[in-house]
Amino acid sequence: MRLTASNDFNPASENASMLYQADSAAQRASEKAVMAASQMQRLEMIVCAMWEALKASGISEDVLYDKIDTVLADPSKFFRKSYEPLIVNCPKCGKAIQESRKTPLKGKCMFCGQEVTFYPYTDMVAYKDDSEKKD
C-alpha cells in the first residue's frame, strides 16, 4: 500500500513551519522592545525638561525629592494607565499624524510632510506654519 502525498510526513516542511513561527514571534518581540524603548525615551525627555524647568524657576531639589516621595506613597493618583502613541490631525492637510516611535514627542505627516511636536499630559500640538515664511 502506497501513502498519498497528503498523508506523507515531510520533516523539511515541518521544520520550515516551526522556523517561520519562531521568526514571527521574534519579530513581534523585537517590535515590542522598540516600542518600549521609545516610550522610555519619551518619558525621560519629559522628566528632564520638567526637572530643569522646575530648578530654573527656583524650586529646590529637596522640594522635588519630597514630591517624588509623595508620588511613591500613592502612585495610583498620578499615573495614566496607558502610554499609547499620540495621534492628531495634521494642521496642514487634516490627515492623521502619529507620534514617532523613533523620535518620541515628534511626528511627521506622511502625506504633506508637516512636522509636529506633541506635548505630554495635554492635547496641545505645536507646528511651524510654512506659509508664514518671508520671501
C-alpha positions in Angstrom: 0.0 0.0 0.0 1.4 3.4 -1.0 0.8 6.6 1.1 -0.7 9.5 -0.7 1.1 12.9 -0.8 -1.4 14.3 1.7 -0.5 11.7 4.3 3.3 11.8 3.8 5.3 13.3 6.6 7.7 15.9 5.3 10.2 16.9 8.0 11.6 19.7 5.9 8.2 21.4 5.7 7.6 20.8 9.4 10.9 22.4 10.3 10.2 25.3 7.9 6.8 25.9 9.6 8.4 25.9 13.1 11.2 28.2 11.9 8.6 30.6 10.4 6.6 30.7 13.6 9.7 31.3 15.7 10.8 34.1 13.4 7.4 35.7 13.6 7.4 35.5 17.4 11.0 37.0 17.5 9.9 39.8 15.2 6.9 40.7 17.4 9.1 40.7 20.4 11.5 43.0 18.7 8.8 45.4 17.7 7.5 45.4 21.4 11.1 46.2 22.5 11.4 49.1 20.1 8.1 50.5 21.3 9.1 50.1 25.0 12.4 51.8 24.3 10.6 54.7 22.5 8.2 55.1 25.4 11.1 55.2 27.9 13.0 57.7 25.8 9.8 59.9 25.6 9.3 59.8 29.3 13.0 60.6 30.0 12.8 63.7 27.8 9.6 64.9 29.6 11.1 64.3 33.0 14.4 66.0 32.1 12.6 69.1 30.7 10.3 69.3 33.7 13.1 68.8 36.2 15.2 71.6 34.6 12.3 74.0 34.3 11.4 73.5 38.0 15.0 74.0 39.1 15.3 77.1 36.9 12.2 78.5 38.5 13.8 78.3 41.9 12.4 75.1 43.3 15.0 73.3 45.3 16.0 69.7 44.8 14.7 68.9 48.4 11.2 70.0 47.3 11.4 67.8 44.2 12.6 64.9 46.2 9.6 65.4 48.6 7.3 65.3 45.6 8.8 62.1 44.5 8.2 60.6 47.9 4.5 61.8 47.7 4.1 60.1 44.3 5.7 56.9 45.6 3.4 56.8 48.6 0.3 56.6 46.4 1.2 56.1 42.7 -2.4 55.4 41.6 -3.2 59.1 42.0 -0.6 60.2 39.4 -0.1 57.6 36.7 -2.1 57.1 33.5 -3.0 53.5 32.6 -1.8 53.6 29.0 1.0 55.3 27.1 -0.1 54.7 23.6 1.4 56.8 20.9 -0.5 60.1 20.4 -2.4 60.8 17.2 -3.6 64.2 15.9 -5.0 65.5 12.7 -2.4 67.3 10.5 -2.9 71.1 10.8 -2.0 71.4 7.1 -3.9 68.6 5.3 -6.1 67.1 8.0 -4.7 63.5 7.8 -3.7 61.6 10.9 -0.2 62.1 12.3 1.1 59.6 14.9 3.8 60.2 17.4 7.0 58.7 16.0 8.4 55.6 17.8 12.0 56.6 16.9 11.7 60.2 17.9 9.2 60.5 20.8 7.2 63.7 21.1 7.7 64.3 17.3 5.6 63.3 14.3 5.5 63.9 10.6 2.6 63.8 8.2 3.1 61.0 5.6 1.0 63.0 3.1 2.3 66.6 3.2 5.4 66.4 5.3 4.1 68.7 8.1 6.1 68.2 11.3 4.5 68.5 14.7 5.6 68.3 18.4 3.4 66.5 20.8 3.2 67.9 24.4 2.6 65.4 27.2 -0.4 65.4 29.5 -2.3 67.7 27.2 -3.9 67.8 23.8 -1.6 70.6 22.6 0.5 70.1 19.5 3.0 72.6 18.1 4.0 73.0 14.4 5.7 75.5 12.2 3.5 77.2 9.7 5.5 77.2 6.4 3.1 79.7 4.8 4.5 82.4 7.1 8.0 82.2 5.6 9.3 85.5 4.3 10.4 85.6 0.7 
